[in-house]
Amino acid sequence: MVNTTLPRPGKTVSEKIRGKMLQRNMEPVILHCNKIPNLPSSKETTMVVDLFSKALETPKTLPQPLVKANKLFVENMEKLLVLQMNSLKSYLDIGLNQMRAAAEITDLQSLQDFYKRQAEIAQTVQQKLMSDAKTMSEMATRFKTEMDGLTKATLEDVLPKAA
């Protein structure tokens, strides 16, 4: 008696094909092949695997241009943070001095003196802001110039090797 049930879900492709053949009263035929032509030998396969393994291998050290760029970035960030911390301290000192001066107001004359100094303080803060902005702009320009030089040197080193 021939099994005419459909294959269950989850069966392999060969089991499904065999089930269909049995359903149609066909006898499955098994073909044997001793050697498949044009397949690489095990030595050739090993060479290809080794080639890809070496190409995909994680390098032991980072490329030198990347290390230089990281150091340049960290140095610039350090300079920028020092500038910002010094600026913050200056602005906080100005604000605290203003609060102390306001706390010392006791009469109309001291109030008028306080207001007169406000224009001078505002001028000082404006000059400090302009100076800080100029310094930050110079730092950014210097960083860009150094990164451009590093990129140019790296390309000059790499491009002749690629050609």
N, CA, C and O atoms as a GROMACS GRO file, in nm:
protein
  652
    1MET      N    1   0.084  -0.117   0.000
    1MET     CA    2   0.000   0.000   0.000
    1MET      C    3   0.089   0.124   0.000
    1MET      O    4   0.189   0.130   0.072
    2VAL      N    5   0.053   0.219  -0.080
    2VAL     CA    6   0.132   0.340  -0.097
    2VAL      C    7   0.079   0.447  -0.002
    2VAL      O    8  -0.041   0.465   0.012
    3ASN      N    9   0.173   0.518   0.061
    3ASN     CA   10   0.138   0.626   0.152
    3ASN      C   11   0.098   0.746   0.068
    3ASN      O   12   0.179   0.797  -0.009
    4THR      N   13  -0.025   0.793   0.082
    4THR     CA   14  -0.072   0.904   0.000
    4THR      C   15  -0.094   1.032   0.081
    4THR      O   16  -0.159   1.124   0.032
    5THR      N   17  -0.042   1.039   0.201
    5THR     CA   18  -0.062   1.160   0.282
    5THR      C   19   0.033   1.269   0.236
    5THR      O   20   0.142   1.241   0.187
    6LEU      N   21  -0.009   1.390   0.252
    6LEU     CA   22   0.076   1.506   0.219
    6LEU      C   23   0.183   1.520   0.326
    6LEU      O   24   0.162   1.483   0.441
    7PRO      N   25   0.297   1.574   0.288
    7PRO     CA   26   0.402   1.593   0.389
    7PRO      C   27   0.358   1.693   0.496
    7PRO      O   28   0.286   1.789   0.468
    8ARG      N   29   0.403   1.670   0.618
    8ARG     CA   30   0.373   1.760   0.730
    8ARG      C   31   0.454   1.889   0.715
    8ARG      O   32   0.564   1.888   0.660
    9PRO      N   33   0.399   1.999   0.766
    9PRO     CA   34   0.479   2.122   0.766
    9PRO      C   35   0.605   2.101   0.850
    9PRO      O   36   0.601   2.034   0.953
   10GLY      N   37   0.713   2.158   0.807
   10GLY     CA   38   0.838   2.146   0.881
   10GLY      C   39   0.928   2.038   0.826
   10GLY      O   40   1.039   2.020   0.876
   11LYS      N   41   0.882   1.964   0.727
   11LYS     CA   42   0.967   1.862   0.668
   11LYS      C   43   1.067   1.926   0.574
   11LYS      O   44   1.047   2.038   0.526
   12THR      N   45   1.173   1.854   0.548
   12THR     CA   46   1.274   1.904   0.456
   12THR      C   47   1.220   1.900   0.315
   12THR      O   48   1.118   1.836   0.288
   13VAL      N   49   1.287   1.968   0.224
   13VAL     CA   50   1.245   1.973   0.085
   13VAL      C   51   1.245   1.834   0.024
   13VAL      O   52   1.151   1.797  -0.047
   14SER      N   53   1.348   1.756   0.051
   14SER     CA   54   1.353   1.620  -0.006
   14SER      C   55   1.239   1.534   0.047
   14SER      O   56   1.186   1.452  -0.027
   15GLU      N   57   1.201   1.551   0.172
   15GLU     CA   58   1.087   1.475   0.226
   15GLU      C   59   0.956   1.518   0.160
   15GLU      O   60   0.870   1.434   0.133
   16LYS      N   61   0.943   1.647   0.133
   16LYS     CA   62   0.823   1.695   0.066
   16LYS      C   63   0.814   1.642  -0.077
   16LYS      O   64   0.707   1.600  -0.121
   17ILE      N   65   0.926   1.643  -0.148
   17ILE     CA   66   0.928   1.590  -0.285
   17ILE      C   67   0.894   1.441  -0.285
   17ILE      O   68   0.815   1.395  -0.367
   18ARG      N   69   0.954   1.367  -0.193
   18ARG     CA   70   0.927   1.222  -0.184
   18ARG      C   71   0.779   1.198  -0.155
   18ARG      O   72   0.719   1.107  -0.212
   19GLY      N   73   0.720   1.279  -0.068
   19GLY     CA   74   0.578   1.267  -0.036
   19GLY      C   75   0.490   1.290  -0.157
   19GLY      O   76   0.393   1.218  -0.180
   20LYS      N   77   0.526   1.394  -0.237
   20LYS     CA   78   0.449   1.423  -0.359
   20LYS      C   79   0.460   1.307  -0.458
   20LYS      O   80   0.362   1.270  -0.523
   21MET      N   81   0.580   1.251  -0.470
   21MET     CA   82   0.601   1.140  -0.564
   21MET      C   83   0.518   1.019  -0.521
   21MET      O   84   0.457   0.952  -0.605
   22LEU      N   85   0.517   0.990  -0.392
   22LEU     CA   86   0.439   0.877  -0.342
   22LEU      C   87   0.289   0.902  -0.362
   22LEU      O   88   0.214   0.809  -0.391
   23GLN      N   89   0.247   1.026  -0.346
   23GLN     CA   90   0.107   1.061  -0.362
   23GLN      C   91   0.062   1.034  -0.506
   23GLN      O   92  -0.053   0.996  -0.529
   24ARG      N   93   0.151   1.051  -0.600
   24ARG     CA   94   0.119   1.030  -0.742
   24ARG      C   95   0.157   0.889  -0.790
   24ARG      O   96   0.164   0.864  -0.910
   25ASN      N   97   0.181   0.799  -0.698
   25ASN     CA   98   0.219   0.661  -0.727
   25ASN      C   99   0.348   0.653  -0.809
   25ASN      O  100   0.362   0.568  -0.897
   26MET      N  101   0.441   0.743  -0.778
   26MET     CA  102   0.570   0.742  -0.847
   26MET      C  103   0.674   0.689  -0.750
   26MET      O  104   0.672   0.721  -0.631
   27GLU      N  105   0.763   0.609  -0.801
   27GLU     CA  106   0.870   0.557  -0.718
   27GLU      C  107   0.985   0.658  -0.719
   27GLU      O  108   1.029   0.699  -0.827
   28PRO      N  109   1.034   0.698  -0.602
   28PRO     CA  110   1.148   0.790  -0.600
   28PRO      C  111   1.272   0.722  -0.656
   28PRO      O  112   1.296   0.604  -0.633
   29VAL      N  113   1.349   0.799  -0.729
   29VAL     CA  114   1.473   0.749  -0.788
   29VAL      C  115   1.588   0.824  -0.722
   29VAL      O  116   1.584   0.946  -0.711
   30ILE      N  117   1.687   0.752  -0.679
   30ILE     CA  118   1.804   0.814  -0.617
   30ILE      C  119   1.917   0.811  -0.716
   30ILE      O  120   1.955   0.705  -0.766
   31LEU      N  121   1.971   0.929  -0.745
   31LEU     CA  122   2.084   0.940  -0.836
   31LEU      C  123   2.211   0.946  -0.753
   31LEU      O  124   2.216   1.015  -0.651
   32HIS      N  125   2.311   0.877  -0.794
   32HIS     CA  126   2.439   0.878  -0.725
   32HIS      C  127   2.541   0.950  -0.811
   32HIS      O  128   2.545   0.932  -0.933
   33CYS      N  129   2.622   1.031  -0.747
   33CYS     CA  130   2.728   1.101  -0.819
   33CYS      C  131   2.854   1.089  -0.735
   33CYS      O  132   2.859   1.136  -0.622
   34ASN      N  133   2.955   1.028  -0.791
   34ASN     CA  134   3.079   1.010  -0.716
   34ASN      C  135   3.161   1.138  -0.712
   34ASN      O  136   3.221   1.169  -0.609
   35LYS      N  137   3.165   1.214  -0.820
   35LYS     CA  138   3.247   1.333  -0.824
   35LYS      C  139   3.175   1.441  -0.903
   35LYS      O  140   3.127   1.417  -1.014
   36ILE      N  141   3.168   1.559  -0.844
   36ILE     CA  142   3.106   1.671  -0.913
   36ILE      C  143   3.219   1.745  -0.985
   36ILE      O  144   3.315   1.788  -0.921
   37PRO      N  145   3.209   1.761  -1.117
   37PRO     CA  146   3.316   1.825  -1.193
   37PRO      C  147   3.325   1.975  -1.161
   37PRO      O  148   3.228   2.036  -1.117
   38ASN      N  149   3.443   2.032  -1.184
   38ASN     CA  150   3.471   2.175  -1.171
   38ASN      C  151   3.462   2.229  -1.029
   38ASN      O  152   3.451   2.351  -1.010
   39LEU      N  153   3.465   2.145  -0.930
   39LEU     CA  154   3.472   2.194  -0.792
   39LEU      C  155   3.619   2.205  -0.753
   39LEU      O  156   3.699   2.118  -0.789
   40PRO      N  157   3.654   2.310  -0.681
   40PRO     CA  158   3.795   2.323  -0.641
   40PRO      C  159   3.836   2.212  -0.545
   40PRO      O  160   3.754   2.158  -0.471
   41SER      N  161   3.963   2.181  -0.549
   41SER     CA  162   4.015   2.080  -0.456
   41SER      C  163   4.015   2.137  -0.315
   41SER      O  164   3.997   2.257  -0.296
   42SER      N  165   4.036   2.051  -0.218
   42SER     CA  166   4.037   2.097  -0.079
   42SER      C  167   4.152   2.194  -0.055
   42SER      O  168   4.140   2.284   0.029
   43LYS      N  169   4.263   2.178  -0.129
   43LYS     CA  170   4.377   2.269  -0.115
   43LYS      C  171   4.338   2.407  -0.167
   43LYS      O  172   4.369   2.509  -0.105
   44GLU      N  173   4.270   2.412  -0.283
   44GLU     CA  174   4.227   2.539  -0.337
   44GLU      C  175   4.124   2.606  -0.246
   44GLU      O  176   4.128   2.727  -0.226
   45THR      N  177   4.034   2.527  -0.191
   45THR     CA  178   3.933   2.581  -0.100
   45THR      C  179   4.001   2.640   0.023
   45THR      O  180   3.963   2.747   0.070
   46THR      N  181   4.100   2.571   0.076
   46THR     CA  182   4.174   2.619   0.192
   46THR      C  183   4.243   2.751   0.161
   46THR      O  184   4.244   2.841   0.245
   47MET      N  185   4.301   2.763   0.041
   47MET     CA  186   4.371   2.886   0.003
   47MET      C  187   4.273   3.003  -0.004
   47MET      O  188   4.305   3.113   0.042
   48VAL      N  189   4.154   2.980  -0.059
   48VAL     CA  190   4.054   3.086  -0.069
   48VAL      C  191   4.008   3.127   0.070
   48VAL      O  192   3.996   3.246   0.098
   49VAL      N  193   3.982   3.031   0.158
   49VAL     CA  194   3.940   3.060   0.295
   49VAL      C  195   4.050   3.138   0.367
   49VAL      O  196   4.020   3.234   0.438
   50ASP      N  197   4.176   3.098   0.351
   50ASP     CA  198   4.287   3.169   0.414
   50ASP      C  199   4.296   3.312   0.363
   50ASP      O  200   4.323   3.404   0.440
   51LEU      N  201   4.274   3.331   0.232
   51LEU     CA  202   4.281   3.465   0.174
   51LEU      C  203   4.176   3.556   0.238
   51LEU      O  204   4.207   3.669   0.277
   52PHE      N  205   4.053   3.507   0.248
   52PHE     CA  206   3.948   3.587   0.309
   52PHE      C  207   3.970   3.605   0.458
   52PHE      O  208   3.937   3.710   0.513
   53SER      N  209   4.023   3.505   0.524
   53SER     CA  210   4.049   3.517   0.668
   53SER      C  211   4.150   3.627   0.694
   53SER      O  212   4.135   3.707   0.786
   54LYS      N  213   4.255   3.632   0.611
   54LYS     CA  214   4.357   3.736   0.629
   54LYS      C  215   4.302   3.874   0.596
   54LYS      O  216   4.335   3.972   0.662
   55ALA      N  217   4.219   3.882   0.492
   55ALA     CA  218   4.162   4.011   0.453
   55ALA      C  219   4.067   4.065   0.558
   55ALA      O  220   4.061   4.186   0.580
   56LEU      N  221   3.992   3.978   0.622
   56LEU     CA  222   3.893   4.020   0.721
   56LEU      C  223   3.947   4.022   0.864
   56LEU      O  224   3.874   4.054   0.958
   57GLU      N  225   4.073   3.989   0.880
   57GLU     CA  226   4.135   3.983   1.012
   57GLU      C  227   4.141   4.122   1.074
   57GLU      O  228   4.169   4.220   1.005
   58THR      N  229   4.115   4.131   1.203
   58THR     CA  230   4.123   4.257   1.275
   58THR      C  231   4.270   4.295   1.292
   58THR      O  232   4.350   4.215   1.339
   59PRO      N  233   4.305   4.419   1.253
   59PRO     CA  234   4.445   4.458   1.266
   59PRO      C  235   4.488   4.466   1.412
   59PRO      O  236   4.407   4.495   1.501
   60LYS      N  237   4.615   4.440   1.437
   60LYS     CA  238   4.669   4.443   1.574
   60LYS      C  239   4.682   4.587   1.625
   60LYS      O  240   4.667   4.612   1.744
   61THR      N  241   4.710   4.681   1.534
   61THR     CA  242   4.725   4.821   1.573
   61THR      C  243   4.639   4.907   1.480
   61THR      O  244   4.608   4.868   1.368
   62LEU      N  245   4.602   5.024   1.530
   62LEU     CA  246   4.525   5.118   1.448
   62LEU      C  247   4.618   5.185   1.348
   62LEU      O  248   4.737   5.202   1.375
   63PRO      N  249   4.566   5.225   1.233
   63PRO     CA  250   4.648   5.297   1.136
   63PRO      C  251   4.701   5.427   1.198
   63PRO      O  252   4.630   5.495   1.272
   64GLN      N  253   4.824   5.461   1.166
   64GLN     CA  254   4.891   5.579   1.224
   64GLN      C  255   4.813   5.709   1.200
   64GLN      O  256   4.804   5.790   1.293
   65PRO      N  257   4.757   5.733   1.080
   65PRO     CA  258   4.680   5.858   1.062
   65PRO      C  259   4.561   5.869   1.156
   65PRO      O  260   4.527   5.978   1.201
   66LEU      N  261   4.497   5.757   1.186
   66LEU     CA  262   4.385   5.758   1.279
   66LEU      C  263   4.430   5.794   1.420
   66LEU      O  264   4.362   5.869   1.490
   67VAL      N  265   4.544   5.742   1.460
   67VAL     CA  266   4.599   5.773   1.592
   67VAL      C  267   4.634   5.922   1.600
   67VAL      O  268   4.604   5.987   1.700
   68LYS      N  269   4.696   5.974   1.495
   68LYS     CA  270   4.731   6.117   1.493
   68LYS      C  271   4.606   6.205   1.498
   68LYS      O  272   4.604   6.305   1.570
   69ALA      N  273   4.503   6.168   1.423
   69ALA     CA  274   4.380   6.246   1.423
   69ALA      C  275   4.314   6.244   1.560
   69ALA      O  276   4.264   6.346   1.606
   70ASN      N  277   4.313   6.129   1.626
   70ASN     CA  278   4.256   6.119   1.761
   70ASN      C  279   4.332   6.208   1.859
   70ASN      O  280   4.271   6.277   1.940
   71LYS      N  281   4.465   6.206   1.852
   71LYS     CA  282   4.545   6.290   1.942
   71LYS      C  283   4.518   6.437   1.916
   71LYS      O  284   4.506   6.516   2.010
   72LEU      N  285   4.510   6.475   1.790
   72LEU     CA  286   4.484   6.614   1.754
   72LEU      C  287   4.347   6.658   1.805
   72LEU      O  288   4.331   6.769   1.857
   73PHE      N  289   4.250   6.570   1.792
   73PHE     CA  290   4.115   6.600   1.840
   73PHE      C  291   4.114   6.619   1.991
   73PHE      O  292   4.053   6.714   2.041
   74VAL      N  293   4.181   6.531   2.064
   74VAL     CA  294   4.184   6.540   2.211
   74VAL      C  295   4.256   6.668   2.255
   74VAL      O  296   4.210   6.736   2.347
   75GLU      N  297   4.368   6.700   2.191
   75GLU     CA  298   4.440   6.824   2.226
   75GLU      C  299   4.351   6.946   2.205
   75GLU      O  300   4.349   7.036   2.288
   76ASN      N  301   4.280   6.948   2.094
   76ASN     CA  302   4.193   7.062   2.066
   76ASN      C  303   4.078   7.071   2.164
   76ASN      O  304   4.042   7.180   2.209
   77MET      N  305   4.019   6.956   2.199
   77MET     CA  306   3.911   6.956   2.297
   77MET      C  307   3.960   7.006   2.432
   77MET      O  308   3.890   7.079   2.502
   78GLU      N  309   4.081   6.967   2.469
   78GLU     CA  310   4.137   7.012   2.596
   78GLU      C  311   4.153   7.164   2.597
   78GLU      O  312   4.116   7.230   2.694
   79LYS      N  313   4.207   7.219   2.489
   79LYS     CA  314   4.224   7.365   2.479
   79LYS      C  315   4.089   7.436   2.485
   79LYS      O  316   4.075   7.539   2.551
   80LEU      N  317   3.991   7.381   2.415
   80LEU     CA  318   3.858   7.441   2.413
   80LEU      C  319   3.794   7.438   2.552
   80LEU      O  320   3.734   7.536   2.594
   81LEU      N  321   3.808   7.326   2.622
   81LEU     CA  322   3.751   7.316   2.756
   81LEU      C  323   3.819   7.412   2.854
   81LEU      O  324   3.752   7.472   2.939
   82VAL      N  325   3.950   7.427   2.843
   82VAL     CA  326   4.021   7.522   2.930
   82VAL      C  327   3.972   7.663   2.903
   82VAL      O  328   3.947   7.740   2.997
   83LEU      N  329   3.957   7.699   2.775
   83LEU     CA  330   3.907   7.832   2.740
   83LEU      C  331   3.767   7.853   2.798
   83LEU      O  332   3.738   7.957   2.857
   84GLN      N  333   3.680   7.754   2.782
   84GLN     CA  334   3.543   7.768   2.831
   84GLN      C  335   3.538   7.775   2.983
   84GLN      O  336   3.459   7.851   3.038
   85MET      N  337   3.621   7.697   3.051
   85MET     CA  338   3.622   7.702   3.198
   85MET      C  339   3.673   7.838   3.246
   85MET      O  340   3.618   7.894   3.341
   86ASN      N  341   3.776   7.892   3.183
   86ASN     CA  342   3.827   8.024   3.220
   86ASN      C  343   3.723   8.132   3.192
   86ASN      O  344   3.705   8.224   3.272
   87SER      N  345   3.654   8.121   3.079
   87SER     CA  346   3.550   8.219   3.046
   87SER      C  347   3.436   8.212   3.147
   87SER      O  348   3.387   8.315   3.194
   88LEU      N  349   3.394   8.090   3.180
   88LEU     CA  350   3.288   8.074   3.278
   88LEU      C  351   3.326   8.136   3.411
   88LEU      O  352   3.244   8.203   3.474
   89LYS      N  353   3.450   8.114   3.454
   89LYS     CA  354   3.496   8.172   3.581
   89LYS      C  355   3.491   8.325   3.574
   89LYS      O  356   3.450   8.390   3.670
   90SER      N  357   3.534   8.381   3.462
   90SER     CA  358   3.532   8.528   3.447
   90SER      C  359   3.390   8.582   3.455
   90SER      O  360   3.365   8.680   3.524
   91TYR      N  361   3.298   8.518   3.383
   91TYR     CA  362   3.160   8.566   3.383
   91TYR      C  363   3.095   8.549   3.520
   91TYR      O  364   3.018   8.634   3.564
   92LEU      N  365   3.126   8.438   3.589
   92LEU     CA  366   3.073   8.419   3.724
   92LEU      C  367   3.128   8.524   3.821
   92LEU      O  368   3.056   8.574   3.906
   93ASP      N  369   3.257   8.557   3.807
   93ASP     CA  370   3.317   8.660   3.892
   93ASP      C  371   3.249   8.795   3.870
   93ASP      O  372   3.221   8.869   3.964
   94ILE      N  373   3.223   8.826   3.742
   94ILE     CA  374   3.155   8.953   3.711
   94ILE      C  375   3.017   8.954   3.776
   94ILE      O  376   2.978   9.052   3.838
   95GLY      N  377   2.944   8.845   3.761
   95GLY     CA  378   2.810   8.837   3.819
   95GLY      C  379   2.811   8.846   3.971
   95GLY      O  380   2.730   8.918   4.030
   96LEU      N  381   2.904   8.773   4.034
   96LEU     CA  382   2.912   8.780   4.181
   96LEU      C  383   2.951   8.920   4.229
   96LEU      O  384   2.898   8.968   4.329
   97ASN      N  385   3.042   8.985   4.158
   97ASN     CA  386   3.081   9.122   4.196
   97ASN      C  387   2.963   9.216   4.182
   97ASN      O  388   2.946   9.308   4.262
   98GLN      N  389   2.881   9.194   4.080
   98GLN     CA  390   2.761   9.278   4.063
   98GLN      C  391   2.663   9.255   4.178
   98GLN      O  392   2.603   9.350   4.228
   99MET      N  393   2.648   9.131   4.220
   99MET     CA  394   2.557   9.102   4.331
   99MET      C  395   2.609   9.165   4.461
   99MET      O  396   2.531   9.218   4.540
  100ARG      N  397   2.738   9.158   4.481
  100ARG     CA  398   2.796   9.220   4.602
  100ARG      C  399   2.776   9.372   4.601
  100ARG      O  400   2.741   9.433   4.702
  101ALA      N  401   2.800   9.431   4.480
  101ALA     CA  402   2.782   9.577   4.469
  101ALA      C  403   2.636   9.615   4.492
  101ALA      O  404   2.609   9.718   4.555
  102ALA      N  405   2.543   9.535   4.442
  102ALA     CA  406   2.401   9.566   4.463
  102ALA      C  407   2.364   9.553   4.611
  102ALA      O  408   2.280   9.627   4.661
  103ALA      N  409   2.427   9.458   4.680
  103ALA     CA  410   2.399   9.440   4.822
  103ALA      C  411   2.451   9.556   4.907
  103ALA      O  412   2.405   9.577   5.019
  104GLU      N  413   2.547   9.632   4.853
  104GLU     CA  414   2.606   9.744   4.926
  104GLU      C  415   2.527   9.875   4.909
  104GLU      O  416   2.562   9.976   4.969
  105ILE      N  417   2.423   9.872   4.828
  105ILE     CA  418   2.343   9.994   4.806
  105ILE      C  419   2.266  10.025   4.935
  105ILE      O  420   2.188   9.944   4.986
  106THR      N  421   2.294  10.148   4.987
  106THR     CA  422   2.228  10.187   5.111
  106THR      C  423   2.150  10.318   5.097
  106THR      O  424   2.058  10.344   5.175
  107ASP      N  425   2.185  10.400   4.997
  107ASP     CA  426   2.116  10.527   4.979
  107ASP      C  427   2.105  10.561   4.831
  107ASP      O  428   2.146  10.482   4.745
  108LEU      N  429   2.050  10.678   4.801
  108LEU     CA  430   2.028  10.718   4.663
  108LEU      C  431   2.160  10.740   4.588
  108LEU      O  432   2.170  10.705   4.471
  109GLN      N  433   2.258  10.795   4.654
  109GLN     CA  434   2.389  10.819   4.590
  109GLN      C  435   2.456  10.687   4.552
  109GLN      O  436   2.509  10.676   4.441
  110SER      N  437   2.456  10.588   4.640
  110SER     CA  438   2.517  10.459   4.609
  110SER      C  439   2.441  10.387   4.497
  110SER      O  440   2.500  10.313   4.419
  111LEU      N  441   2.309  10.410   4.488
  111LEU     CA  442   2.229  10.352   4.379
  111LEU      C  443   2.268  10.416   4.245
  111LEU      O  444   2.280  10.346   4.145
  112GLN      N  445   2.287  10.548   4.244
  112GLN     CA  446   2.329  10.617   4.121
  112GLN      C  447   2.469  10.570   4.077
  112GLN      O  448   2.493  10.551   3.958
  113ASP      N  449   2.559  10.552   4.172
  113ASP     CA  450   2.694  10.502   4.140
  113ASP      C  451   2.687  10.360   4.081
  113ASP      O  452   2.759  10.327   3.987
  114PHE      N  453   2.601  10.278   4.140
  114PHE     CA  454   2.584  10.142   4.090
  114PHE      C  455   2.537  10.143   3.944
  114PHE      O  456   2.591  10.070   3.862
  115TYR      N  457   2.437  10.227   3.913
  115TYR     CA  458   2.387  10.234   3.777
  115TYR      C  459   2.491  10.289   3.680
  115TYR      O  460   2.497  10.245   3.565
  116LYS      N  461   2.571  10.382   3.723
  116LYS     CA  462   2.676  10.437   3.636
  116LYS      C  463   2.779  10.328   3.600
  116LYS      O  464   2.829  10.324   3.488
  117ARG      N  465   2.810  10.243   3.695
  117ARG     CA  466   2.907  10.136   3.670
  117ARG      C  467   2.851  10.027   3.578
  117ARG      O  468   2.928   9.953   3.518
  118GLN      N  469   2.718  10.016   3.566
  118GLN     CA  470   2.657   9.914   3.483
  118GLN      C  471   2.698   9.928   3.336
  118GLN      O  472   2.719   9.827   3.269
  119ALA      N  473   2.711  10.050   3.287
  119ALA     CA  474   2.754  10.070   3.148
  119ALA      C  475   2.897  10.020   3.130
  119ALA      O  476   2.929   9.957   3.030
  120GLU      N  477   2.983  10.049   3.229
  120GLU     CA  478   3.122  10.001   3.221
  120GLU      C  479   3.127   9.848   3.226
  120GLU      O  480   3.202   9.784   3.152
  121ILE      N  481   3.047   9.790   3.314
  121ILE     CA  482   3.042   9.643   3.325
  121ILE      C  483   2.994   9.582   3.195
  121ILE      O  484   3.050   9.484   3.147
  122ALA      N  485   2.888   9.640   3.136
  122ALA     CA  486   2.834   9.588   3.010
  122ALA      C  487   2.940   9.597   2.899
  122ALA      O  488   2.952   9.506   2.817
  123GLN      N  489   3.015   9.705   2.898
  123GLN     CA  490   3.124   9.720   2.799
  123GLN      C  491   3.230   9.613   2.820
  123GLN      O  492   3.281   9.555   2.724
  124THR      N  493   3.265   9.586   2.946
  124THR     CA  494   3.363   9.483   2.978
  124THR      C  495   3.314   9.344   2.934
  124THR      O  496   3.391   9.268   2.876
  125VAL      N  497   3.189   9.313   2.962
  125VAL     CA  498   3.133   9.183   2.923
  125VAL      C  499   3.130   9.170   2.770
  125VAL      O  500   3.161   9.064   2.716
  126GLN      N  501   3.092   9.278   2.701
  126GLN     CA  502   3.089   9.275   2.554
  126GLN      C  503   3.228   9.249   2.498
  126GLN      O  504   3.244   9.167   2.407
  127GLN      N  505   3.329   9.318   2.551
  127GLN     CA  506   3.467   9.296   2.504
  127GLN      C  507   3.513   9.153   2.533
  127GLN      O  508   3.580   9.091   2.450
  128LYS      N  509   3.478   9.102   2.650
  128LYS     CA  510   3.515   8.965   2.686
  128LYS      C  511   3.448   8.864   2.592
  128LYS      O  512   3.512   8.768   2.548
  129LEU      N  513   3.321   8.885   2.561
  129LEU     CA  514   3.250   8.796   2.468
  129LEU      C  515   3.314   8.799   2.330
  129LEU      O  516   3.333   8.694   2.268
  130MET      N  517   3.348   8.918   2.282
  130MET     CA  518   3.412   8.930   2.150
  130MET      C  519   3.549   8.862   2.149
  130MET      O  520   3.585   8.794   2.053
  131SER      N  521   3.623   8.881   2.256
  131SER     CA  522   3.755   8.818   2.268
  131SER      C  523   3.744   8.666   2.270
  131SER      O  524   3.821   8.597   2.203
  132ASP      N  525   3.648   8.614   2.345
  132ASP     CA  526   3.628   8.469   2.353
  132ASP      C  527   3.587   8.412   2.218
  132ASP      O  528   3.634   8.306   2.176
  133ALA      N  529   3.497   8.483   2.149
  133ALA     CA  530   3.452   8.436   2.018
  133ALA      C  531   3.568   8.436   1.918
  133ALA      O  532   3.580   8.344   1.837
  134LYS      N  533   3.652   8.538   1.924
  134LYS     CA  534   3.767   8.544   1.834
  134LYS      C  535   3.865   8.430   1.863
  134LYS      O  536   3.916   8.366   1.771
  135THR      N  537   3.889   8.404   1.991
  135THR     CA  538   3.980   8.296   2.030
  135THR      C  539   3.927   8.160   1.985
  135THR      O  540   4.003   8.077   1.935
  136MET      N  541   3.797   8.138   2.002
  136MET     CA  542   3.738   8.011   1.959
  136MET      C  543   3.745   7.996   1.807
  136MET      O  544   3.770   7.887   1.756
  137SER      N  545   3.724   8.105   1.736
  137SER     CA  546   3.733   8.101   1.589
  137SER      C  547   3.875   8.068   1.544
  137SER      O  548   3.895   7.990   1.452
  138GLU      N  549   3.973   8.129   1.610
  138GLU     CA  550   4.114   8.099   1.577
  138GLU      C  551   4.148   7.954   1.607
  138GLU      O  552   4.220   7.890   1.531
  139MET      N  553   4.095   7.902   1.718
  139MET     CA  554   4.119   7.761   1.753
  139MET      C  555   4.059   7.668   1.647
  139MET      O  556   4.121   7.570   1.607
  140ALA      N  557   3.937   7.699   1.602
  140ALA     CA  558   3.871   7.616   1.501
  140ALA      C  559   3.949   7.621   1.369
  140ALA      O  560   3.965   7.519   1.302
  141THR      N  561   3.997   7.739   1.332
  141THR     CA  562   4.075   7.753   1.208
  141THR      C  563   4.205   7.675   1.218
  141THR      O  564   4.244   7.607   1.123
  142ARG      N  565   4.271   7.683   1.332
  142ARG     CA  566   4.396   7.611   1.353
  142ARG      C  567   4.373   7.459   1.347
  142ARG      O  568   4.452   7.386   1.287
  143PHE      N  569   4.264   7.413   1.409
  143PHE     CA  570   4.230   7.270   1.407
  143PHE      C  571   4.203   7.224   1.263
  143PHE      O  572   4.250   7.118   1.222
  144LYS      N  573   4.128   7.303   1.189
  144LYS     CA  574   4.097   7.267   1.050
  144LYS      C  575   4.225   7.261   0.967
  144LYS      O  576   4.242   7.169   0.887
  145THR      N  577   4.314   7.357   0.986
  145THR     CA  578   4.440   7.358   0.912
  145THR      C  579   4.524   7.234   0.945
  145THR      O  580   4.581   7.172   0.855
  146GLU      N  581   4.530   7.198   1.073
  146GLU     CA  582   4.607   7.080   1.113
  146GLU      C  583   4.545   6.952   1.059
  146GLU      O  584   4.617   6.862   1.015
  147MET      N  585   4.413   6.942   1.061
  147MET     CA  586   4.345   6.823   1.007
  147MET      C  587   4.363   6.814   0.855
  147MET      O  588   4.383   6.705   0.801
  148ASP      N  589   4.356   6.930   0.787
  148ASP     CA  590   4.380   6.931   0.642
  148ASP      C  591   4.521   6.884   0.609
  148ASP      O  592   4.542   6.808   0.515
  149GLY      N  593   4.619   6.930   0.688
  149GLY     CA  594   4.758   6.888   0.668
  149GLY      C  595   4.774   6.738   0.691
  149GLY      O  596   4.843   6.670   0.615
  150LEU      N  597   4.710   6.686   0.794
  150LEU     CA  598   4.716   6.543   0.823
  150LEU      C  599   4.650   6.462   0.710
  150LEU      O  600   4.704   6.359   0.668
  151THR      N  601   4.536   6.509   0.662
  151THR     CA  602   4.467   6.440   0.553
  151THR      C  603   4.551   6.442   0.426
  151THR      O  604   4.563   6.341   0.358
  152LYS      N  605   4.610   6.556   0.396
  152LYS     CA  606   4.693   6.568   0.275
  152LYS      C  607   4.815   6.475   0.284
  152LYS      O  608   4.847   6.406   0.188
  153ALA      N  609   4.880   6.473   0.399
  153ALA     CA  610   4.997   6.386   0.416
  153ALA      C  611   4.958   6.239   0.404
  153ALA      O  612   5.031   6.160   0.345
  154THR      N  613   4.844   6.203   0.461
  154THR     CA  614   4.797   6.064   0.453
  154THR      C  615   4.766   6.025   0.309
  154THR      O  616   4.804   5.917   0.265
  155LEU      N  617   4.698   6.113   0.237
  155LEU     CA  618   4.665   6.083   0.097
  155LEU      C  619   4.791   6.075   0.011
  155LEU      O  620   4.801   5.988  -0.076
  156GLU      N  621   4.886   6.164   0.035
  156GLU     CA  622   5.011   6.158  -0.041
  156GLU      C  623   5.087   6.029  -0.014
  156GLU      O  624   5.158   5.978  -0.101
  157ASP      N  625   5.072   5.977   0.106
  157ASP     CA  626   5.139   5.852   0.143
  157ASP      C  627   5.066   5.731   0.084
  157ASP      O  628   5.130   5.636   0.038
  158VAL      N  629   4.932   5.734   0.086
  158VAL     CA  630   4.852   5.618   0.044
  158VAL      C  631   4.836   5.609  -0.107
  158VAL      O  632   4.846   5.500  -0.163
  159LEU      N  633   4.811   5.721  -0.173
  159LEU     CA  634   4.783   5.716  -0.317
  159LEU      C  635   4.896   5.659  -0.402
  159LEU      O  636   4.867   5.580  -0.492
  160PRO      N  637   5.023   5.694  -0.379
  160PRO     CA  638   5.128   5.630  -0.460
  160PRO      C  639   5.136   5.480  -0.439
  160PRO      O  640   5.169   5.406  -0.532
  161LYS      N  641   5.106   5.433  -0.318
  161LYS     CA  642   5.110   5.290  -0.290
  161LYS      C  643   4.998   5.217  -0.364
  161LYS      O  644   5.015   5.103  -0.407
  162ALA      N  645   4.881   5.285  -0.380
  162ALA     CA  646   4.768   5.221  -0.446
  162ALA      C  647   4.789   5.214  -0.598
  162ALA      O  648   4.735   5.126  -0.666
  163ALA      N  649   4.868   5.305  -0.649
  163ALA     CA  650   4.890   5.308  -0.795
  163ALA      C  651   4.991   5.206  -0.833
  163ALA      O  652   5.024   5.193  -0.951
   0.00000   0.00000   0.00000
